[in-house]
Amino acid sequence: MIRVLLVDDHPVVRDGLRGMLQAESGLLVVGEAGSGEEAVAVALALRPDGILMDLRMPGLDGVGATSSIRSRLPSARVVVLTTYETDEDILRAVEAGASGYLLKDATRSALASAVRDAARGETVLAPTVASRPARETRRRTAPSLLSAREVEVLSLVARGHTNADIGRLLHITEATVKTHLLRAFVKLDVGDRTAAVTTAMSLGLLP
């Protein structure tokens, strides 16, 4: 059973999310929070497996709450659920430690799948985020698109290494590996490891 915490400053949104998730097998909503500050306190008290986190809230926003929770409770997987999909918002969430980024128009099945995938340690990006048509922009900016570390990580993914393998080889944590991958996904406008490697190769970014 995957234990889930819902964070949103609108009670009606939390009610809707609770209803959607309660209809799915294997998911249990164990708590709710209406602010970033409350989210941190409730997460530390309940230690949920997954957290659906609103991005923009008064006071401590979703990015700040995610960062605080992940620093104190590394096992918790945070999936940002928001109406915003700008690159800046996505990257801020990823850098704070979010395992995924979904939009609030997600279907019930997509939402449930995202929670399950994140709980398994996988990365999750909304289809509209992962498939934005920016290939020509990427081609023009390809030489400086990915950081050296992101190239290293993707190169190892291309050779068949797992996140744990990559962490050991590069002497970084598995969580850091996932952060580099998510940043690469966003920059390349893709939604998974295979697409990231394929796109990076097509742009001549991998050695």
ChimeraX attribute file (.defattr): number of C-alpha atoms within 10 A of each C-alpha:
attribute: neighborCount
match mode: 1-to-1
recipient: residues
	/A:1	9
	/A:2	16
	/A:3	19
	/A:4	27
	/A:5	25
	/A:6	25
	/A:7	31
	/A:8	25
	/A:9	19
	/A:10	13
	/A:11	13
	/A:12	10
	/A:13	15
	/A:14	20
	/A:15	13
	/A:16	10
	/A:17	19
	/A:18	19
	/A:19	13
	/A:20	15
	/A:21	19
	/A:22	13
	/A:23	13
	/A:24	14
	/A:25	10
	/A:26	12
	/A:27	18
	/A:28	19
	/A:29	18
	/A:30	17
	/A:31	18
	/A:32	22
	/A:33	21
	/A:34	17
	/A:35	22
	/A:36	28
	/A:37	17
	/A:38	15
	/A:39	26
	/A:40	22
	/A:41	14
	/A:42	19
	/A:43	27
	/A:44	14
	/A:45	10
	/A:46	13
	/A:47	18
	/A:48	24
	/A:49	24
	/A:50	28
	/A:51	30
	/A:52	27
	/A:53	30
	/A:54	29
	/A:55	27
	/A:56	19
	/A:57	18
	/A:58	11
	/A:59	10
	/A:60	17
	/A:61	16
	/A:62	30
	/A:63	26
	/A:64	18
	/A:65	26
	/A:66	30
	/A:67	21
	/A:68	18
	/A:69	26
	/A:70	19
	/A:71	13
	/A:72	12
	/A:73	17
	/A:74	13
	/A:75	16
	/A:76	27
	/A:77	29
	/A:78	32
	/A:79	29
	/A:80	27
	/A:81	25
	/A:82	20
	/A:83	13
	/A:84	15
	/A:85	15
	/A:86	9
	/A:87	14
	/A:88	11
	/A:89	15
	/A:90	24
	/A:91	21
	/A:92	17
	/A:93	25
	/A:94	26
	/A:95	17
	/A:96	21
	/A:97	26
	/A:98	30
	/A:99	29
	/A:100	24
	/A:101	30
	/A:102	26
	/A:103	19
	/A:104	16
	/A:105	12
	/A:106	15
	/A:107	11
	/A:108	15
	/A:109	13
	/A:110	14
	/A:111	23
	/A:112	20
	/A:113	14
	/A:114	25
	/A:115	28
	/A:116	20
	/A:117	17
	/A:118	22
	/A:119	23
	/A:120	13
	/A:121	17
	/A:122	16
	/A:123	23
	/A:124	24
	/A:125	24
	/A:126	21
	/A:127	16
	/A:128	14
	/A:129	20
	/A:130	19
	/A:131	15
	/A:132	12
	/A:133	11
	/A:134	11
	/A:135	15
	/A:136	9
	/A:137	9
	/A:138	18
	/A:139	13
	/A:140	11
	/A:141	12
	/A:142	17
	/A:143	12
	/A:144	10
	/A:145	18
	/A:146	20
	/A:147	13
	/A:148	10
	/A:149	14
	/A:150	20
	/A:151	20
	/A:152	17
	/A:153	24
	/A:154	27
	/A:155	19
	/A:156	19
	/A:157	19
	/A:158	18
	/A:159	9
	/A:160	11
	/A:161	15
	/A:162	13
	/A:163	21
	/A:164	14
	/A:165	15
	/A:166	23
	/A:167	18
	/A:168	11
	/A:169	12
	/A:170	14
	/A:171	9
	/A:172	12
	/A:173	14
	/A:174	18
	/A:175	17
	/A:176	15
	/A:177	21
	/A:178	23
	/A:179	21
	/A:180	21
	/A:181	24
	/A:182	30
	/A:183	21
	/A:184	27
	/A:185	25
	/A:186	21
	/A:187	18
	/A:188	24
	/A:189	24
	/A:190	24
	/A:191	21
	/A:192	17
	/A:193	17
	/A:194	13
	/A:195	15
	/A:196	23
	/A:197	25
	/A:198	15
	/A:199	19
	/A:200	24
	/A:201	15
	/A:202	11
	/A:203	18
	/A:204	12
	/A:205	18
	/A:206	19
	/A:207	8
